[in-house]
Amino acid sequence: MSHLLLVALGGAIGASARHLANLVALRIGGPNFPWGTLFVNIAGSFAMGLLIAGLARRTGTSMEVRSFLATGVLGGFTTFSAFSLDFASLWERGEQWTGVAYLAASVSLSILALFAGLTMVRAA
């Protein structure tokens, strides 16, 4: 149960940071392009790389720390960072084709699912 609470706390911090980043990006870049989303996806993926590589160098880092930071904070900031880590893990294991299929399926099916949800609600 403590892992769940740590993830929830981290998620609240990450989601709040994402909201603030979106507000700043909207103020700076205006509403015509999703600069905030682009920023959090790139920054979150970069932070995930730093975090995972850093944790891999340390021995004795607890699952609580990883749960709080990776799943909670960065997962709340952007789930794109988790997606990026999954892709990188497949790629580094030598499963490039699986990684490319995962990338293509994640992006295309997620967008299709969003349009399906929009269409279902709008048709009702």
MOFEN-V132437 format. One record per residue. RES is the residue in one small letter. PSI is psi in radians with two decimals (* if undefined). NEAR is the number of other C-alpha atoms within 12 Angstrom. Layout:
{{RES | PSI | NEAR} {RES | PSI | NEAR}}
This chain:
{{m | -0.56 | 9} {s | -0.59 | 13} {h | -0.75 | 21} {l | -0.74 | 18} {l | -0.68 | 17} {l | -0.72 | 24} {v | -0.75 | 28} {a | -0.77 | 25} {l | -0.82 | 26} {g | -0.69 | 29} {g | -0.69 | 28} {a | -0.72 | 24} {i | -0.81 | 25} {g | -0.75 | 31} {a | -0.65 | 26} {s | -0.72 | 22} {a | -0.68 | 27} {r | -0.77 | 31} {h | -0.80 | 21} {l | -0.72 | 19} {a | -0.71 | 27} {n | -0.70 | 27} {l | -0.77 | 21} {v | -0.80 | 20} {a | -0.68 | 22} {l | -0.73 | 20} {r | -0.70 | 16} {i | -0.84 | 15} {g | -0.21 | 18} {g | 3.10 | 14} {p | 0.05 | 15} {n | -0.12 | 11} {f | 2.48 | 15} {p | 1.12 | 20} {w | -0.68 | 23} {g | -0.79 | 29} {t | -0.76 | 28} {l | -0.80 | 22} {f | -0.87 | 29} {v | -0.59 | 34} {n | -0.76 | 29} {i | -0.85 | 24} {a | -0.71 | 26} {g | -0.69 | 38} {s | -0.72 | 29} {f | -0.80 | 23} {a | -0.66 | 29} {m | -0.72 | 35} {g | -0.81 | 25} {l | -0.79 | 19} {l | -0.90 | 27} {i | -0.75 | 29} {a | -0.70 | 18} {g | -0.75 | 16} {l | -0.59 | 21} {a | -0.50 | 15} {r | -0.39 | 11} {r | 2.44 | 13} {t | 2.52 | 10} {g | 0.13 | 11} {t | 2.25 | 17} {s | 2.74 | 14} {m | -0.46 | 19} {e | -0.75 | 22} {v | -0.82 | 25} {r | -0.74 | 28} {s | -0.79 | 29} {f | -0.87 | 29} {l | -0.92 | 36} {a | -0.98 | 42} {t | -0.74 | 38} {g | -1.31 | 35} {v | -0.97 | 33} {l | -0.57 | 44} {g | -0.62 | 37} {g | -0.57 | 32} {f | -0.82 | 38} {t | 2.19 | 40} {t | -0.20 | 29} {f | -0.52 | 30} {s | -0.67 | 36} {a | -0.73 | 31} {f | -0.78 | 29} {s | -0.72 | 31} {l | -0.73 | 32} {d | -0.79 | 26} {f | -0.82 | 28} {a | -0.67 | 26} {s | -0.78 | 21} {l | -0.81 | 20} {w | -0.83 | 19} {e | -0.39 | 14} {r | 0.01 | 13} {g | 0.22 | 13} {e | 1.01 | 16} {q | -0.76 | 17} {w | -0.67 | 16} {t | -0.71 | 20} {g | -0.78 | 23} {v | -0.71 | 21} {a | -0.71 | 17} {y | -0.78 | 24} {l | -0.89 | 23} {a | -0.77 | 17} {a | -0.74 | 18} {s | -0.84 | 23} {v | -0.92 | 17} {s | -0.79 | 15} {l | -0.58 | 15} {s | -0.74 | 15} {i | -0.74 | 14} {l | -0.70 | 15} {a | -0.69 | 15} {l | -0.82 | 15} {f | -0.63 | 15} {a | -0.76 | 14} {g | -0.78 | 14} {l | -0.81 | 13} {t | -0.75 | 12} {m | -0.76 | 11} {v | -0.72 | 10} {r | -0.50 | 9} {a | -0.34 | 9} {a | * | 7}}
